[in-house]
Amino acid sequence: MKIDEIKLLYDYNDWADARILAACARVSPEQYAASTSYGRGGLRATMVHMLDNIWQQRITLQGYYQEPLADEAAYDATELYEDAFPTLAVLRERWMIEQQEMRAYLDTLTEETLNATIRYVIPGAMREHVVWHILLDAFIIHATQHRSEAAALLTGYGQSPGDFDFTMFLNERA
């Protein structure tokens, strides 16, 4: 994977997220916050899960390109919780911050770091992956799954975000 390719995928990801966020703005606050049995438990819960930055913390924290620290708490990767985002406005504000931080990180990448292996600790286990594999999976593929869940919820509320085809994104950029 090359840096310009991963950045293009992040442009797509931001474009698709903007479509979901725009559709979220068209539902009522009650619909946004309602619990459902679909997605992560409702629209807000699904959106917060999409925003969750644990992976971003894992790949950007100092030390991940070296041996993992023995103390899992030293990484301070914290999970986001739905209650912290009572309104779409609060979620959107945090979304923009996370997006800017991710873009700043992507701007620091070199071919070497993009293809480097990182090690990280999850409860009870150490994992090892290539950086671009994590960037592709956690931020693009996984986000697509949850965008689809959010889109289904939004469509059920009569506010379809429309299509998310990569080719549509490319056509709009042309």
VOTISE-217762 format. One record per residue (C-alpha): z, x negated, y. Coordinates in steps of 0.2 Angstrom, whole numbers, padded with zeros to 4 digits, always signed. Last residue first. Layout:
// VOTISE-217762
ZXY...
//
This chain:
// VOTISE-217762
-0055+0067+0073-0037+0070+0072-0038+0089+0068-0050+0085+0054-0038+0072+0046-0024+0085+0047-0035+0098+0039-0040+0085+0025-0021+0082+0022-0020+0100+0018-0004+0108+0025-0010+0126+0027-0002+0140+0038+0016+0140+0044+0017+0158+0037+0029+0169+0048+0030+0186+0040+0048+0183+0034+0042+0180+0016+0029+0168+0023+0044+0158+0031+0052+0157+0014+0037+0152+0005+0034+0139+0019+0051+0132+0017+0048+0130-0001+0032+0121+0002+0040+0110+0015+0053+0106+0002+0040+0100-0011+0030+0091+0003+0046+0082+0009+0048+0075-0009+0030+0068-0009+0031+0061+0009+0048+0054+0014+0056+0051-0003+0041+0047-0013+0030+0037-0002+0043+0028+0008+0052+0024-0008+0037+0018-0017+0033+0008-0001+0050-0001-0002+0048-0006-0020+0062+0000-0031+0079-0005-0038+0094+0006-0043+0112+0002-0046+0123+0015-0055+0139+0024-0054+0138+0033-0038+0122+0026-0030+0119+0008-0026+0104+0000-0019+0092-0013-0023+0076-0017-0013+0060-0024-0019+0048-0030-0006+0030-0023-0004+0033-0015+0013+0044-0030+0017+0030-0043+0014+0016-0032+0022+0027-0032+0037+0037-0017+0043+0045-0017+0061+0034-0003+0067+0039+0008+0052+0058+0006+0057+0054+0012+0075+0044+0027+0068+0059+0031+0056+0071+0030+0071+0060+0041+0081+0058+0054+0067+0077+0054+0065+0080+0057+0083+0067+0071+0084+0074+0080+0069+0092+0079+0076+0086+0089+0091+0076+0101+0080+0091+0104+0069+0102+0108+0085+0088+0120+0092+0086+0128+0075+0104+0134+0076+0120+0131+0066+0115+0114+0061+0131+0105+0056+0135+0119+0044+0120+0114+0033+0127+0097+0029+0119+0080+0030+0123+0066+0018+0131+0050+0023+0125+0032+0019+0139+0021+0024+0133+0006+0015+0150-0001+0013+0156+0014+0003+0146+0008-0012+0157-0008-0012+0149-0021-0023+0136-0024-0010+0118-0024-0016+0109-0041-0018+0097-0044-0003+0084-0033+0004+0097-0019+0006+0108-0030+0017+0105-0023+0034+0102-0004+0033+0084+0002+0034+0080+0007+0017+0096+0015+0012+0098+0024+0029+0081+0031+0028+0085+0037+0010+0101+0046+0016+0092+0053+0030+0093+0072+0027+0080+0081+0037+0072+0089+0022+0089+0094+0016+0093+0102+0033+0076+0111+0032+0080+0118+0015+0098+0124+0020+0091+0132+0036+0078+0141+0026+0089+0147+0012+0098+0141-0004+0089+0124-0006+0073+0133-0010+0076+0151-0016+0091+0160-0020+0094+0165-0002+0107+0162+0011+0102+0168+0029+0103+0155+0043+0085+0155+0049+0083+0174+0045+0098+0178+0056+0092+0166+0070+0076+0177+0070+0060+0169+0064+0047+0162+0076+0055+0145+0079+0054+0142+0060+0035+0143+0061+0035+0129+0074+0047+0119+0063+0035+0121+0048+0020+0116+0058+0028+0101+0066+0034+0095+0049+0015+0095+0043+0010+0085+0058+0025+0073+0056+0021+0071+0037+0003+0068+0042+0007+0054+0054+0019+0047+0041+0004+0046+0029-0006+0037+0042+0009+0025+0045+0009+0021+0026-0009+0018+0026-0008+0007+0042+0006-0003+0033-0004-0006+0017+0000+0000+0000
//
